[in-house]
Amino acid sequence: MNAGFQVLKRKRAVDAETTAKFAALPVANISDAMHRVVAGGPRLRPLHKGGVLAGPALTVKVRPGDNLMIHMALNMAVEGDVIVVDAGGDLTNALIGERMIAYCVAKKFAGIIINGSVRDLAWIREHDFPVYAAGVTHRGPYKDGPGEINVPVAFDGLVIEPGDLVVGDDDGLLCIAYDATKEVLVKAQAKHKQETDTFADIGKGDNNRAYYEKQLRDKGCYFEE
């Protein structure tokens, strides 16, 4: 062990069947099923053309501005993986660009998340491969290290362990812990069905006026008669 400079093996990962089921759900519904306390933060936004992100995390922790360990992670990831990079949120240097992302596409990875900057934004926008990042800059990275692979990472309150399920859409990112996927999936599917079923009745009545008026009156709100 060499804390701060080590490459570890991932011990487990969410399976492809579970990943596919989550990929079919809006992230907002998954968030509701997790009591809305888990989020990837507003800075990590989708930069790609379109499409959802879903897959087990291969985590990378790097020194701000340095992508040596990301290159190693590209050699360790397997089809369906999401490479999650914590660069401390520093936006000074881009850690990936079109060539590294093209490699991810060729290897059929599921996406990449950079808590830092990327470059070649025009290329990223033209493609569907999921890329989430905190910023964009033309300045390239260094390759000196140190860094760590397959260790827990955290940013903006989002904790990601290697092999946890990471999902993302236009609303943002979240992570479902490996041991919680079954429970969260059931709740998220129920939430999605409940919301979908209500669309057929939208506009046929009021917006649950009696309920909201009671809530307001109970809180002391004045209603002019």
Secondary structure, DSSP 8 states (H G I E B T S, - for coil): --TTEEE--------HHHHHHHHTS-HHHHHHHTTT-----TT-EE-SSS--EEEEEEEEEE-TTB-HHHHHHHHH--TT-EEEEE-TT--SSB---HHHHHHHHHTT--EEEEEEEE--HHHHHTS-S-EEEEEE-S---B----EEESS-EEETTEEE-TT-EEEEETTEEEEE-GGGHHHHHHHHHHHHHHHHHHGGGTTSS-SSHHHHHHHHHHTT-----
